[in-house]
Amino acid sequence: MAQGNFEACLNAFWIFDGVRVDAAPGEKFATSYGVTQYSWADAVDSGLVSGDMNAAPVSDFAKVLKFNYWEANNCDALPIGVDLMVFNDATLSGDTHAAELLQRIVGSASDGVIGPKTLAAISKIESETLILKIASADMEFLSALRNAPLYLNGWKRREVYMQTEAIKMIAQAPQKA
């Protein structure tokens, strides 16, 4: 279980997406701290955060990321390290994509929800092996995207970094008795 690992995963994520970029009025794809203006507007509408994205504290961006990607993928229930890979994948490709990719890897029904059956399948695979499989599947997916020629080198750097950090998290985690 990775309970309480959100902050460590968020810090790893913000190595690549931890910068404020002011959004122009009406610009729905502007991104600050990994949150698009479009996602920010949804979070405001739902009452999760309030106000203008350009004036928001960093903690509000963390709330949006936690709700949209961490909680949406039940990351607190995932093994340490695996949680980072799923969280990162969700931020890049969407929460449903991240869940379905994980489910395909572990041989669980691909319904986009990380629930008890998916968690049971995950528990049968060593975390480091699962991290390597997620990284490989992520790169295969990203490489096939239409805009891959423009972004692939950056995505590769990010994937290698996340994989390395995820494996470090396993090594640093308290060992089960």
Residue frames relative to the residue before (quaternion, step in Angstrom):
aa qw qx qy qz dx dy dz
M 1.0000 0.0000 0.0000 0.0000 0.00 0.00 0.00
A 0.2831 -0.7860 0.5338 0.1306 3.56 -0.92 0.91
Q 0.2106 0.8081 -0.5343 0.1307 3.60 1.16 0.29
G 0.8185 0.2462 -0.1968 0.4803 3.50 -0.96 0.91
N 0.5719 0.6170 -0.3765 0.3880 3.60 1.22 0.13
F 0.3722 0.7541 -0.4795 0.2507 3.60 1.23 0.07
E 0.6628 0.5204 -0.3237 0.4302 3.61 0.80 -0.93
A 0.6597 0.4947 -0.3130 0.4712 3.60 0.91 -0.85
C 0.6665 0.4886 -0.3011 0.4758 3.59 0.97 -0.82
L 0.6264 0.5320 -0.3293 0.4648 3.57 1.03 -0.78
N 0.6532 0.5109 -0.3144 0.4621 3.59 0.94 -0.85
A 0.6375 0.4992 -0.3274 0.4870 3.61 1.02 -0.72
F 0.6387 0.5331 -0.3126 0.4584 3.58 0.98 -0.88
W 0.7077 0.4838 -0.2678 0.4398 3.58 0.90 -0.93
I 0.4372 0.6429 -0.4856 0.3996 3.60 1.22 0.06
F 0.7637 0.3414 -0.1746 0.5194 3.58 1.07 -0.76
D 0.8157 0.2243 -0.0892 0.5257 3.60 1.02 -0.72
G 0.4848 0.7064 -0.4063 0.3176 3.60 1.15 0.42
V 0.5205 0.6108 -0.4374 0.4058 3.55 0.68 1.06
R 0.3941 -0.6916 0.5520 0.2484 3.54 -1.12 0.74
V 0.0030 0.7476 -0.6639 0.0187 3.52 -1.02 0.94
D 0.3597 -0.7479 0.5134 0.2183 3.56 -0.55 1.12
A 0.3371 -0.7444 0.5498 0.1729 3.54 -0.94 0.99
A 0.4320 -0.6603 0.5505 0.2728 3.53 -1.05 0.81
P 0.6184 -0.5484 0.3940 0.4020 3.63 -1.06 0.60
G 0.8224 0.2154 -0.1856 0.4927 3.55 -0.87 1.01
E 0.5504 0.6083 -0.3974 0.4112 3.62 1.24 -0.13
K 0.1659 -0.8418 0.5070 0.0822 3.61 -0.19 1.24
F 0.7127 0.4466 -0.2766 0.4648 3.63 1.14 -0.28
A 0.3867 0.6897 -0.5090 0.3401 3.61 1.24 0.15
T 0.1455 -0.8102 0.5663 0.0407 3.58 -0.98 0.82
S 0.0038 0.7537 -0.6572 0.0097 3.54 -1.04 0.92
Y 0.8492 0.0064 -0.0462 0.5260 3.56 -0.93 0.95
G 0.7134 -0.4798 0.2516 0.4444 3.57 1.01 0.80
V 0.6331 0.4970 -0.3262 0.4958 3.60 1.27 0.14
T 0.3320 -0.7389 0.5495 0.2047 3.58 -0.76 1.01
Q 0.6331 -0.5118 0.4163 0.4050 3.54 -1.27 0.42
Y 0.6145 0.5567 -0.3338 0.4484 3.58 1.05 -0.77
S 0.6781 0.4664 -0.2841 0.4918 3.61 0.92 -0.90
W 0.6089 0.5523 -0.3468 0.4515 3.57 1.05 -0.76
A 0.6564 0.5154 -0.3111 0.4547 3.57 0.90 -0.94
D 0.6345 0.5175 -0.3229 0.4746 3.60 1.01 -0.77
A 0.6589 0.5075 -0.3021 0.4658 3.59 1.00 -0.87
V 0.6247 0.5101 -0.3341 0.4877 3.59 1.07 -0.68
D 0.6590 0.5203 -0.3065 0.4483 3.59 0.89 -0.94
S 0.7140 0.4402 -0.2536 0.4817 3.59 1.05 -0.74
G 0.5247 -0.6620 0.3951 0.3610 3.59 1.27 -0.14
L 0.4117 0.7220 -0.4635 0.3070 3.58 1.24 0.15
V 0.7707 0.0223 0.0130 0.6367 3.57 1.06 -0.85
S 0.2087 -0.7733 0.5781 0.1561 3.57 -1.24 0.09
G 0.7482 0.4384 -0.2961 0.4004 3.50 -1.30 0.35
D 0.7119 -0.4505 0.3637 0.3973 3.46 -1.47 -0.10
M 0.5396 -0.6395 0.4541 0.3059 3.55 -0.92 0.94
N 0.6606 0.5411 -0.3119 0.4167 3.59 0.96 -0.83
A 0.7448 0.3742 -0.2085 0.5117 3.60 1.16 -0.52
A 0.4812 0.7128 -0.4088 0.3053 3.58 1.28 -0.09
P 0.4836 -0.6362 0.5051 0.3259 3.57 -1.14 0.58
V 0.6561 -0.5231 0.3755 0.3936 3.56 -1.21 0.54
S 0.6119 0.5768 -0.3537 0.4095 3.61 1.00 -0.74
D 0.6238 0.5313 -0.3509 0.4533 3.61 1.10 -0.56
F 0.6175 0.5214 -0.3487 0.4746 3.59 1.07 -0.65
A 0.6198 0.5375 -0.3325 0.4651 3.58 1.05 -0.77
K 0.6216 0.5404 -0.3398 0.4539 3.62 1.01 -0.78
V 0.6679 0.4991 -0.3000 0.4635 3.56 0.91 -0.93
L 0.6644 0.4991 -0.3033 0.4664 3.59 0.90 -0.90
K 0.6500 0.5176 -0.3229 0.4532 3.57 0.93 -0.86
F 0.6942 0.4726 -0.2811 0.4644 3.57 0.87 -0.93
N 0.7412 0.4600 -0.2404 0.4258 3.60 0.73 -1.11
Y 0.8268 0.2473 -0.0887 0.4974 3.58 0.95 -0.81
W 0.6949 0.4612 -0.2828 0.4738 3.60 0.88 -0.90
E 0.7476 0.3905 -0.2203 0.4899 3.55 0.64 -1.12
A 0.6145 0.5635 -0.3484 0.4284 3.59 1.03 -0.72
N 0.7573 0.3302 -0.1843 0.5324 3.58 1.18 -0.56
N 0.4703 -0.7168 0.4280 0.2860 3.57 1.21 0.49
C 0.1585 0.8536 -0.4854 0.1031 3.58 1.09 0.72
D 0.5715 0.5824 -0.3949 0.4223 3.61 1.13 -0.45
A 0.6855 0.4735 -0.2818 0.4759 3.60 1.17 -0.49
L 0.5891 0.5880 -0.3641 0.4179 3.59 1.26 -0.21
P 0.5888 -0.5598 0.4335 0.3899 3.58 -1.17 0.45
I 0.6049 -0.5455 0.4365 0.3821 3.54 -1.19 0.61
G 0.7393 0.3276 -0.3004 0.5059 3.54 -0.95 0.95
V 0.6687 0.4424 -0.2778 0.5291 3.56 0.91 -0.92
D 0.6037 0.5686 -0.3522 0.4339 3.57 1.06 -0.74
L 0.6468 0.5142 -0.3195 0.4639 3.59 0.96 -0.82
M 0.6688 0.5075 -0.3096 0.4464 3.59 0.86 -0.91
V 0.6756 0.4777 -0.2928 0.4793 3.59 0.94 -0.86
F 0.6336 0.5258 -0.3208 0.4683 3.60 0.98 -0.84
N 0.6703 0.4919 -0.2967 0.4698 3.59 0.86 -0.95
D 0.6543 0.5090 -0.3105 0.4652 3.58 0.91 -0.91
A 0.6467 0.5247 -0.3200 0.4517 3.59 0.98 -0.83
T 0.6682 0.4987 -0.3120 0.4555 3.59 0.95 -0.81
L 0.6910 0.4719 -0.2757 0.4731 3.58 1.09 -0.67
S 0.8494 0.1986 -0.0264 0.4883 3.54 0.80 -1.05
G 0.6395 -0.5256 0.3239 0.4581 3.58 1.26 0.00
D 0.5831 -0.6244 0.3964 0.3360 3.54 -1.07 0.75
T 0.6538 0.5030 -0.3301 0.4589 3.61 0.93 -0.75
H 0.6266 0.5299 -0.3376 0.4611 3.58 0.95 -0.82
A 0.6637 0.5129 -0.3109 0.4470 3.59 0.87 -0.95
A 0.6648 0.4961 -0.3032 0.4691 3.59 0.94 -0.86
E 0.6848 0.4847 -0.2927 0.4588 3.59 0.87 -0.91
L 0.6152 0.5310 -0.3481 0.4673 3.60 1.03 -0.73
L 0.6552 0.5001 -0.3048 0.4771 3.59 0.91 -0.90
Q 0.6611 0.5139 -0.3094 0.4507 3.57 0.91 -0.86
R 0.6344 0.5112 -0.3367 0.4720 3.60 0.98 -0.75
I 0.6534 0.5282 -0.3133 0.4426 3.58 0.95 -0.88
V 0.7640 0.3738 -0.2066 0.4836 3.60 0.87 -0.91
G 0.5032 -0.6844 0.4066 0.3363 3.60 1.27 -0.01
S 0.4392 0.6677 -0.4667 0.3788 3.56 1.16 0.63
A 0.6374 -0.4965 0.4031 0.4298 3.57 -1.24 0.33
S 0.3586 -0.7608 0.5124 0.1733 3.56 -0.84 1.04
D 0.1848 0.8099 -0.5295 0.1718 3.56 0.21 1.32
G 0.5287 -0.6709 0.3849 0.3495 3.59 1.28 0.04
V 0.6696 0.4339 -0.2957 0.5253 3.58 1.28 0.21
I 0.2564 -0.7621 0.5760 0.1476 3.57 -0.69 1.07
G 0.1210 0.8061 -0.5548 0.1665 3.52 -0.06 1.41
P 0.8343 -0.2636 0.1589 0.4574 3.56 -1.28 -0.30
K 0.6749 0.4895 -0.3121 0.4556 3.61 0.91 -0.81
T 0.6480 0.4927 -0.3160 0.4873 3.58 0.99 -0.79
L 0.6501 0.5166 -0.3173 0.4581 3.59 0.94 -0.85
A 0.6285 0.5216 -0.3351 0.4696 3.61 1.04 -0.74
A 0.6575 0.4958 -0.3092 0.4757 3.59 0.98 -0.81
I 0.6256 0.5408 -0.3309 0.4545 3.59 1.04 -0.78
S 0.6559 0.5530 -0.3130 0.4074 3.57 0.94 -0.89
K 0.6480 0.5301 -0.3097 0.4508 3.59 1.23 -0.36
I 0.6948 0.4304 -0.2538 0.5173 3.58 1.30 -0.15
E 0.4995 -0.6396 0.4906 0.3174 3.56 -0.92 0.88
S 0.5694 -0.6466 0.3925 0.3220 3.58 -0.90 0.97
E 0.6637 0.5022 -0.3286 0.4465 3.61 0.86 -0.84
T 0.6251 0.5256 -0.3288 0.4742 3.58 1.03 -0.78
L 0.6652 0.5053 -0.3000 0.4607 3.56 0.94 -0.89
I 0.6176 0.5424 -0.3342 0.4612 3.59 1.02 -0.78
L 0.6708 0.4936 -0.2958 0.4679 3.58 0.89 -0.92
K 0.6537 0.5066 -0.3105 0.4687 3.59 1.01 -0.77
I 0.6372 0.5104 -0.3302 0.4737 3.59 0.99 -0.78
A 0.6525 0.5165 -0.3192 0.4534 3.61 0.89 -0.91
S 0.6607 0.5052 -0.3026 0.4654 3.57 0.94 -0.86
A 0.6746 0.4845 -0.2918 0.4744 3.59 0.92 -0.91
D 0.6084 0.5461 -0.3487 0.4583 3.59 1.06 -0.73
M 0.6925 0.4790 -0.2875 0.4566 3.57 0.82 -0.97
E 0.6119 0.5336 -0.3486 0.4683 3.58 1.04 -0.70
F 0.6658 0.4966 -0.2966 0.4714 3.58 0.92 -0.91
L 0.7014 0.4788 -0.2781 0.4488 3.58 0.76 -1.06
S 0.6380 0.5467 -0.3223 0.4362 3.58 1.03 -0.76
A 0.6880 0.4871 -0.2734 0.4633 3.56 1.14 -0.59
L 0.5123 0.6598 -0.4218 0.3526 3.60 1.22 -0.17
R 0.6302 -0.5721 0.3894 0.3519 3.53 -1.14 0.70
N 0.7517 0.3787 -0.2101 0.4975 3.60 0.99 -0.80
A 0.2968 0.7948 -0.4823 0.2183 3.60 1.25 0.28
P 0.6347 0.5415 -0.3745 0.4046 3.65 0.81 -0.75
L 0.6821 0.4923 -0.2835 0.4604 3.57 1.08 -0.67
Y 0.8254 0.2868 -0.0957 0.4768 3.59 0.91 -0.93
L 0.4577 0.7479 -0.4238 0.2272 3.60 1.19 -0.39
N 0.6460 0.5191 -0.3509 0.4359 3.63 0.86 -0.77
G 0.6597 0.4968 -0.2982 0.4786 3.58 0.99 -0.81
W 0.6421 0.5149 -0.3193 0.4697 3.56 1.00 -0.81
K 0.6327 0.5273 -0.3295 0.4615 3.59 1.01 -0.78
R 0.6419 0.5126 -0.3247 0.4688 3.59 0.93 -0.87
R 0.6584 0.5119 -0.3016 0.4620 3.54 0.93 -0.91
E 0.6712 0.5092 -0.2990 0.4481 3.57 0.88 -0.95
V 0.6464 0.5041 -0.3146 0.4787 3.59 0.96 -0.85
Y 0.6461 0.5177 -0.3178 0.4621 3.57 0.94 -0.88
M 0.6836 0.4843 -0.2923 0.4612 3.61 0.81 -0.97
Q 0.6310 0.5237 -0.3310 0.4670 3.57 0.98 -0.80
T 0.6621 0.5031 -0.2996 0.4678 3.59 0.91 -0.91
E 0.6715 0.4881 -0.2958 0.4726 3.59 0.91 -0.90
A 0.6372 0.5340 -0.3283 0.4483 3.59 0.99 -0.81
I 0.6687 0.4806 -0.3000 0.4816 3.58 0.95 -0.83
K 0.6077 0.5327 -0.3493 0.4743 3.61 1.07 -0.66
M 0.6282 0.5470 -0.3367 0.4390 3.58 1.00 -0.83
I 0.6233 0.5271 -0.3386 0.4680 3.58 1.02 -0.77
A 0.6820 0.5016 -0.2903 0.4461 3.56 0.85 -0.97
Q 0.7270 0.4370 -0.2317 0.4762 3.58 1.06 -0.74
A 0.5293 0.6478 -0.4029 0.3713 3.59 1.27 -0.25
P 0.5555 -0.5810 0.4626 0.3741 3.57 -1.12 0.60
Q 0.4139 -0.7185 0.5078 0.2335 3.55 -0.93 0.92
K 0.4653 -0.6659 0.5085 0.2854 3.56 -1.07 0.79
A 0.4659 -0.6879 0.4869 0.2697 3.54 -1.05 0.79
